[in-house]
């Protein structure tokens, strides 16, 4: 079992910097493809710390509540 985090960071169409953390590679890749297909730059991060790294919005997509609140179409 690996403890590697699945995190992406992108500049949303709104101008905000958004960071999303996922439970697995498949979900991360799905979101990354949607972001890049919208013409936005997206990068994979090895780590992210709320206290030391910058983002206008961080969503932990491992959480059911966060998944329900976040709609990627609003950001691309």
C-alpha positions, -999 to +999 in steps of 0.1 A: +000+000+000+013+035-009+009+068+010+015+088-022-009+117-024-030+124-055-030+162-058-035+186-088-033+224-089-047+245-117-055+281-125-093+282-129-111+303-155-122+325-126-085+334-119-084+315-087-057+289-079-075+256-071-059+225-055-078+192-054-068+160-036-081+127-048-084+092-034-069+075-065-051+081-098-082+074-119-102+102-104-073+126-105-067+118-142-104+123-150-104+158-135-070+166-150-082+157-184-113+179-180-092+208-169-066+205-197-094+199-223-108+233-212-074+249-222-062+254-186-028+246-172-028+218-146+000+203-127+004+173-104+018+181-069+037+157-048+025+174-016+004+203-004+002+219+031-026+243+039-003+262+063+026+268+039+014+264+003-008+288-016-042+282-031-074+302-032-094+270-028-084+235-016-109+207-018-103+172-004-121+151-030-116+121-007-145+136+013-181+129+002-191+164+014-164+181-006-173+161-037-209+171-035-200+208-031-174+210-059-185+212-096-156+212-119-177+228-147-180+259-125-142+263-126-132+255-162 
